[in-house]
Amino acid sequence: MSARLPRHHLIARLIGAGNLYSQAELAAALRSRGVEVTQATLSRDLAELGILKGPDGYVLPGEVNASTRPDLHRVLRDTLVSVEVGGTIVVLKTAPGQASILGVAIDASPDDSSLRGALGTIAGDDCLFIATRDARSAAKIAAALGASAELPRGSSRDTPRAVAHR
């Protein structure tokens, strides 16, 4: 029998218990329970389980609520490096590992007026795409998010202002 399924159950239990902020902490918790795992395997496991990393550490899918949902404008100021528009897509660059946090904040803020015209998001490690209804919506969203992040108009930062690492 594959060790993957029992490992997935253990990872879900550990993350459900809270207070895990990094893969190193999660790997140490697994190791203390007799489960050795490489960083690559752990990354794959987290992706397969749909685990999200938020300001309060890792959370299970479906557990993002008002108390765990990051504030969109704070997250933009803390993580956003640049904003560009490509047709109907807004491309947001973040610090490494921060795009999913920003994606959660955007997806959890559908009523925010700065996101009017947004259809959905796709987040990678350090890049987030926002699909929009049309090019005009993309330009408005990019301008509003850049302003909220306090980016200089038409430019970008080399690094985010602050990245929440614990």
Order of alpha helices (4+ residues) and beta strands (2+ residues): alpha-alpha-alpha-beta-beta-alpha-beta-beta-alpha-beta-beta-alpha
